[in-house]
Amino acid sequence: MQTIKQPYEFLARWDQSGALAGVHVQHRYVIREDDGTAIGETLGQAEPLTLETAAGFPLGDLLTQVQADALTAKAAADADRDAALARIADLEAQVAALRLVEPQA
């Protein structure tokens, strides 16, 4: 028995201003007997496009390498931004907590 990962969907969304907001890929997993008979399949979650999630996905059928690289870079930049925003929120909470502490006289 073996599980085969196949491309299923390539999803791209734009925001209200017309700027690219996100790109996701989704894979289909087919379980086959040794004789090739399909005995089941399932769809994976839609995942933001990165080098890892694009592995095995035929982006070359849709995009030039420059376009695929740009989409991957955008996903990485979005993740970096989200991590930075989370860090800022943590630091703001720490500052607020320090303001609650009364100075010693």
BAFI-3210 file (N, C-alpha, C; in Angstrom, 3 decimals, decimal comma, padded with zeros to 6 digits):
// residues 105
n [1|2|3|4|5|6|7|8|9|10|11|12|13|14|15|16|17|18|19|20|21|22|23|24|25|26|27|28|29|30|31|32|33|34|35|36|37|38|39|40|41|42|43|44|45|46|47|48|49|50|51|52|53|54|55|56|57|58|59|60|61|62|63|64|65|66|67|68|69|70|71|72|73|74|75|76|77|78|79|80|81|82|83|84|85|86|87|88|89|90|91|92|93|94|95|96|97|98|99|100|101|102|103|104|105]
n.u [000,852|000,477|000,819|000,063|001,013|-000,584|-000,941|-003,651|-005,180|-004,563|-004,600|-005,309|-005,576|-006,805|-006,667|-008,920|-007,839|-006,712|-004,250|-002,082|-003,074|-002,717|-001,491|-002,201|-001,617|-002,952|-003,058|-003,840|-004,246|-003,766|-004,538|-003,212|-003,436|-000,909|-001,226|-002,057|-004,677|-006,922|-007,809|-008,693|-008,942|-007,921|-008,189|-005,665|-005,003|-005,408|-002,481|-000,292|001,657|004,883|008,358|008,443|005,705|005,124|006,544|006,540|004,314|002,994|003,951|005,278|003,661|001,882|003,088|005,891|009,293|010,216|007,831|006,802|008,824|008,484|005,953|006,469|008,340|006,693|004,939|006,776|007,590|005,160|004,833|007,054|006,315|003,975|005,077|006,680|004,713|003,382|005,420|005,694|003,195|003,509|005,612|004,385|002,437|004,085|005,207|002,882|002,258|004,429|003,934|001,903|003,045|003,800|006,084|008,790|009,050]
n.v [-001,168|002,250|005,823|008,490|011,726|014,356|017,257|019,512|022,004|025,446|028,404|031,812|035,040|038,393|041,638|044,333|046,543|045,555|044,424|041,623|039,311|036,811|033,456|030,094|026,556|023,325|019,875|016,567|013,422|010,172|006,885|003,839|000,390|-002,172|-003,152|-000,972|-000,176|002,263|002,980|004,855|008,385|011,695|015,203|017,565|020,268|023,680|025,416|028,161|029,399|028,284|027,409|024,833|023,937|024,109|022,107|019,512|020,518|021,552|024,298|025,437|024,988|027,014|029,441|031,656|031,122|033,367|034,572|032,559|032,536|035,117|034,939|033,045|034,471|036,526|035,136|034,350|036,865|037,796|036,002|036,729|039,361|038,893|037,556|039,592|041,486|040,064|039,942|042,670|043,125|041,520|042,907|045,382|044,606|043,899|046,400|047,758|046,276|046,921|049,587|049,476|048,857|050,341|052,971|052,587|054,270]
n.w [000,000|-000,730|-000,399|-002,450|-003,235|-004,782|-006,901|-006,305|-005,958|-006,747|-005,212|-005,383|-004,000|-004,031|-002,506|-001,424|-002,675|-004,897|-004,679|-004,419|-002,060|-000,950|-001,490|-001,925|-001,802|-002,456|-001,800|-002,983|-001,556|-002,416|-001,685|-002,528|-003,443|-003,760|-006,325|-007,714|-007,487|-006,452|-003,160|-001,475|-000,773|000,162|000,832|001,372|003,689|002,647|002,129|002,861|000,183|-000,033|-000,363|000,637|000,697|-001,962|-003,083|-005,352|-006,535|-009,587|-010,376|-012,466|-014,632|-014,486|-013,752|-014,262|-013,236|-011,890|-011,057|-009,360|-007,428|-006,407|-005,224|-003,245|-001,750|-000,854|000,865|002,831|003,755|004,785|006,920|008,483|009,088|010,589|012,791|013,827|014,516|016,508|018,401|018,992|020,198|022,478|023,763|024,193|026,038|028,169|028,797|029,596|031,871|033,485|033,960|035,751|038,119|041,113|041,862|044,192|047,295]
ca.u [000,000|001,247|000,075|000,632|000,657|-000,792|-001,473|-005,104|-005,612|-003,699|-005,552|-004,728|-006,572|-006,400|-007,411|-009,838|-007,112|-006,203|-002,927|-002,087|-003,232|-002,232|-001,512|-002,182|-001,653|-003,633|-002,710|-004,732|-003,489|-004,461|-004,002|-003,333|-002,914|000,299|-001,589|-002,449|-006,082|-007,146|-008,728|-009,144|-008,238|-008,278|-007,593|-004,910|-005,386|-004,792|-001,336|000,350|002,702|006,291|009,140|008,079|004,362|005,089|007,269|005,659|003,191|003,502|003,807|005,810|002,563|001,093|003,862|007,319|010,060|010,251|006,540|006,734|009,736|007,883|004,871|007,099|008,926|005,594|004,483|007,799|007,513|003,944|005,112|007,957|005,513|003,098|005,914|007,075|003,525|003,160|006,470|005,321|002,080|004,079|006,366|003,422|001,830|005,094|005,274|001,660|002,378|005,409|003,316|001,010|003,854|004,043|007,488|009,103|009,404]
ca.v [000,000|003,486|007,078|009,353|013,144|014,955|018,620|019,588|023,377|026,597|029,456|033,148|036,047|039,786|042,425|045,353|047,502|044,867|043,873|040,207|039,153|035,514|032,344|028,825|025,331|022,218|018,591|015,420|012,226|008,976|005,641|002,785|-000,950|-002,444|-003,395|000,301|000,115|003,324|002,530|006,019|009,644|012,802|016,479|018,236|021,654|024,711|025,944|029,294|028,997|028,409|026,410|023,506|023,536|024,039|020,914|018,567|021,211|021,967|025,742|025,771|024,950|028,230|030,644|031,643|030,945|034,659|034,744|031,600|033,026|036,303|034,488|032,409|035,551|037,229|034,305|034,440|038,217|037,842|035,273|037,585|040,479|038,389|037,286|040,895|042,069|039,325|040,377|044,022|042,987|041,019|043,986|046,374|044,048|044,006|047,815|048,064|045,647|047,693|050,862|049,211|048,709|051,662|053,178|052,499|055,578]
ca.w [000,000|-000,779|-000,504|-003,479|-003,080|-006,103|-006,859|-006,404|-006,241|-006,573|-004,873|-005,235|-003,616|-004,057|-001,527|-001,952|-003,512|-006,073|-004,401|-004,091|-000,611|-000,509|-002,429|-001,218|-002,598|-001,791|-002,403|-002,837|-001,182|-002,898|-001,135|-003,535|-003,182|-004,536|-007,721|-008,316|-007,221|-005,469|-002,113|-000,714|-001,019|001,029|000,445|002,413|003,978|001,813|002,862|002,193|-000,751|000,356|-001,090|001,133|000,284|-003,418|-003,531|-006,027|-007,166|-010,908|-010,574|-013,786|-015,594|-014,324|-013,487|-014,534|-012,004|-011,201|-010,388|-008,255|-006,387|-005,797|-004,346|-002,093|-000,948|-000,186|001,983|003,882|004,317|005,608|008,165|009,262|009,589|011,646|013,971|014,381|015,161|017,755|019,335|019,422|021,136|023,729|024,394|024,679|027,250|029,229|029,170|030,336|033,190|034,258|034,342|036,867|039,314|041,710|042,231|045,613|047,848]
c.u [000,903|000,322|000,806|000,105|000,576|-001,277|-002,983|-005,556|-004,493|-004,648|-004,825|-005,852|-005,958|-007,245|-008,264|-009,147|-006,558|-004,808|-003,063|-002,099|-002,708|-002,370|-001,358|-002,153|-002,339|-003,294|-003,789|-003,850|-004,318|-003,760|-004,278|-002,785|-001,663|-000,002|-002,068|-003,889|-006,200|-008,155|-009,213|-008,373|-008,746|-007,605|-006,854|-005,453|-004,738|-003,700|-000,757|001,504|004,072|007,062|008,755|006,709|004,257|005,808|006,277|004,454|003,688|003,309|004,331|004,758|001,782|001,915|005,290|008,041|010,119|008,949|006,411|007,627|009,149|006,757|005,421|007,699|007,836|005,095|005,480|007,764|006,277|004,164|006,037|007,199|004,627|003,877|006,335|005,894|003,204|004,182|006,153|004,194|002,577|004,818|005,442|002,742|002,807|005,214|004,051|001,724|003,356|004,825|002,392|001,767|004,160|005,515|007,649|009,546|010,546]
c.v [001,236|004,691|007,976|010,773|013,766|016,394|018,604|020,995|024,371|027,777|030,790|034,128|037,433|040,560|043,485|046,339|046,860|044,301|042,390|040,039|037,811|034,449|031,066|027,678|024,250|020,937|017,549|014,215|011,003|007,749|004,534|001,464|-001,137|-002,688|-002,124|000,699|001,183|002,836|003,688|007,257|010,700|014,059|017,062|019,643|022,579|025,360|027,136|028,799|029,311|027,401|025,004|023,060|023,413|022,807|019,921|019,211|021,799|023,466|026,187|025,723|026,258|029,509|030,513|031,456|032,239|034,891|033,803|032,050|034,227|035,908|033,820|033,465|036,321|036,428|034,373|035,810|038,373|037,139|036,090|038,755|040,032|038,105|038,600|041,562|041,369|039,744|041,779|043,959|042,483|042,127|045,077|045,891|044,132|045,442|048,196|047,478|046,423|049,019|050,692|049,086|050,090|051,790|053,096|053,879|055,475]
c.w [000,000|-000,886|-001,491|-003,277|-004,473|-005,957|-007,009|-006,767|-005,990|-006,381|-004,708|-004,932|-003,679|-003,055|-002,222|-002,886|-004,778|-005,891|-004,033|-002,580|-000,115|-001,573|-001,619|-002,228|-001,772|-002,552|-002,117|-002,528|-001,549|-002,318|-002,143|-003,005|-004,034|-006,014|-008,434|-008,085|-006,138|-004,440|-001,242|-001,112|-000,060|000,513|001,632|002,624|002,948|002,658|002,123|001,325|-000,184|-000,480|-000,661|000,622|-001,234|-003,948|-004,140|-006,687|-008,488|-011,189|-011,937|-014,875|-015,592|-014,332|-013,996|-013,207|-011,209|-010,445|-009,190|-007,103|-005,670|-004,845|-003,089|-001,172|-000,211|001,016|003,141|004,549|005,193|006,944|009,065|009,878|010,749|012,922|014,631|015,089|016,480|018,807|019,861|020,444|022,491|024,481|024,933|025,960|028,423|029,723|030,000|031,743|034,074|034,732|035,544|038,195|039,855|042,091|043,741|046,127|048,829]
res [m|q|t|i|k|q|p|y|e|f|l|a|r|w|d|q|s|g|a|l|a|g|v|h|v|q|h|r|y|v|i|r|e|d|d|g|t|a|i|g|e|t|l|g|q|a|e|p|l|t|l|e|t|a|a|g|f|p|l|g|d|l|l|t|q|v|q|a|d|a|l|t|a|k|a|a|a|d|a|d|r|d|a|a|l|a|r|i|a|d|l|e|a|q|v|a|a|l|r|l|v|e|p|q|a]
***
